[in-house]
Amino acid sequence: MFRPLLSGAAAAAVLLSAAAFAQASQEPDAQATLYNKTRFKGVRRTIVGPTQFGEAFPVRSVNIPAGTQWELCSGTKYSGCRQITQSTPSMVMTVRSARPVAAVLTATSGPAPSQSVPGGGGSLRGIASEYFVAPDNGGNRIEVQPGTGEAMSRRAIEFCKARGWRTSAYERLQSVAGRFYLADVLCADNGG
């Protein structure tokens, strides 16, 4: 005799899980594979998310999923970075840290390029961190020049330290009328 294995609620949960998996599988993977020889050969090192290496790794080629961007950095704490926007079969770089680069948030409208962008002014403060959607200084957004990940990290850390925190655990860039600003900054007592 055959008995139904799933009740209505359980069937719905399975369908929702399958839909979430399908959506997640369509998003690009946040991983990169570094090779010590050209044309994706030799010793390889696959990294997922921000990584600081114990010792320098000589990179001669890098493979990243289409649609992702990475920063390969010569410094151990994400300094001296080079942005990689596609797989590269031949390059020369010594890497000590690497991290995926989040896509730049874009605003659909904004002020003229000569005007400053007003800040959000507010924050959400916890015991060990504080979150700023649109960080500002004196009522104006914090501009990032040049609009690179390294400059973004440096400005976010400066912003957080000026507010009594040790570091920025997370930050993003937002493009408004061709200029770049800090967004979604999470200041914290430690590195995350």
C-alpha positions in Angstrom: 0.0 0.0 0.0 1.4 3.4 -1.0 1.3 6.3 1.5 1.9 9.9 0.7 5.3 10.9 2.0 4.8 14.6 2.1 2.0 16.6 3.7 0.9 19.9 2.1 3.1 22.0 4.4 6.1 19.7 3.9 5.6 19.8 0.1 5.5 23.6 0.1 8.7 23.7 2.1 10.5 21.4 -0.4 9.3 23.6 -3.3 10.5 26.8 -1.6 13.9 25.2 -0.9 14.2 24.1 -4.5 13.3 27.7 -5.7 15.9 29.2 -3.3 18.5 26.7 -4.5 17.7 27.5 -8.2 18.1 31.2 -7.5 21.3 30.8 -5.6 22.8 28.6 -8.4 22.2 31.4 -10.9 24.3 33.9 -8.9 28.0 34.0 -9.8 30.3 32.1 -7.4 32.5 34.2 -5.1 35.6 32.2 -5.7 38.8 32.6 -7.7 41.5 30.1 -8.7 45.1 31.4 -8.8 47.8 29.6 -10.7 51.6 29.9 -10.4 52.0 29.3 -14.2 50.4 30.9 -17.2 47.4 29.4 -19.0 45.9 28.1 -15.8 48.6 25.5 -15.1 50.9 24.7 -12.2 50.2 24.9 -8.5 46.7 26.3 -8.0 45.1 28.0 -5.0 41.3 28.3 -4.9 40.0 31.0 -2.6 36.5 31.7 -1.5 35.8 35.2 0.0 38.4 37.5 1.4 41.7 35.7 2.0 45.0 36.7 3.6 47.8 34.4 2.7 50.4 33.2 5.2 53.1 33.7 2.6 53.2 35.3 -0.8 51.9 33.4 -3.8 53.3 34.1 -7.3 50.3 34.5 -9.7 50.8 34.0 -13.4 47.2 33.3 -14.3 43.8 33.6 -12.6 40.4 32.1 -13.3 37.2 33.8 -12.0 33.6 33.2 -12.8 32.0 35.5 -15.5 30.3 38.5 -13.9 32.5 38.6 -10.8 35.4 41.0 -9.9 38.3 40.4 -7.6 41.1 42.4 -6.1 44.5 40.7 -6.0 46.7 42.5 -3.5 50.5 42.6 -2.9 49.9 43.7 0.7 48.8 41.3 3.4 45.9 43.6 4.4 44.4 44.4 1.0 46.8 47.1 -0.1 48.5 47.4 -3.4 45.5 45.9 -5.1 44.8 45.2 -8.8 41.2 44.7 -9.9 40.6 41.6 -12.0 37.3 41.6 -14.0 37.8 38.5 -16.1 39.9 35.3 -16.2 43.4 36.2 -17.2 45.7 33.5 -18.8 48.9 35.4 -18.5 50.0 37.9 -15.8 52.8 38.5 -13.3 52.0 39.4 -9.7 52.9 38.4 -6.2 49.7 38.1 -4.1 49.5 38.2 -0.3 45.7 38.9 0.0 42.7 38.7 -2.3 39.0 39.5 -2.0 35.9 39.6 -4.2 34.7 43.1 -5.1 31.0 43.9 -4.7 29.3 45.5 -7.6 29.1 49.3 -7.3 25.6 50.4 -6.3 24.2 53.0 -8.7 21.7 55.7 -8.1 19.1 56.3 -10.9 19.2 60.1 -10.3 21.3 62.6 -8.5 22.5 66.2 -8.3 24.6 67.8 -11.0 28.3 66.6 -10.9 29.4 70.0 -9.3 27.0 69.7 -6.4 27.6 67.7 -3.2 25.3 64.8 -2.3 23.5 65.1 1.0 24.2 62.4 3.6 21.8 60.2 5.4 22.9 61.4 8.9 21.5 58.4 10.8 23.0 55.1 12.0 22.0 52.0 13.8 24.3 51.5 16.8 24.8 48.2 18.6 27.1 47.2 21.4 30.1 46.3 19.2 29.2 47.9 15.9 27.4 50.8 14.1 25.8 50.7 10.7 25.6 53.7 8.3 23.5 53.5 5.1 24.8 56.8 3.7 27.8 57.9 5.7 28.3 61.6 5.9 30.6 64.3 7.3 29.1 67.6 8.0 25.9 66.7 6.2 27.7 65.7 2.9 28.3 62.1 1.7 31.9 60.7 1.9 33.3 60.8 -1.6 35.8 58.1 -2.6 38.4 59.1 -5.2 39.5 57.2 -7.1 36.4 54.8 -7.1 38.4 51.7 -6.3 38.0 49.0 -3.7 41.3 50.0 -2.0 40.3 53.6 -1.8 36.8 52.6 -0.5 38.4 50.5 2.3 40.8 53.2 3.3 38.0 55.9 3.4 35.7 53.6 5.4 38.4 52.8 8.0 39.1 56.6 8.3 35.4 57.3 8.7 35.0 54.6 11.4 38.1 55.7 13.3 36.8 59.3 13.3 33.7 58.0 15.0 35.5 56.1 17.7 35.6 52.6 16.1 38.7 50.5 15.3 37.8 49.5 11.7 35.3 49.0 9.0 34.0 45.4 8.8 32.0 46.0 5.6 31.6 48.8 3.1 30.3 49.4 -0.4 30.7 52.0 -3.2 27.7 53.9 -4.6 27.9 55.8 -7.9 25.8 59.0 -8.1 26.1 61.2 -11.2 29.5 59.8 -12.1 31.0 60.3 -8.6 31.7 57.5 -6.0 30.5 57.6 -2.4 30.7 55.3 0.7 27.6 53.3 1.4 26.5 50.5 3.8 29.5 51.0 6.2 29.6 48.8 9.2 32.0 50.2 11.8 33.2 47.7 14.4 35.7 47.2 17.3 37.3 44.3 15.5 37.9 43.2 11.8 34.7 41.1 11.6 
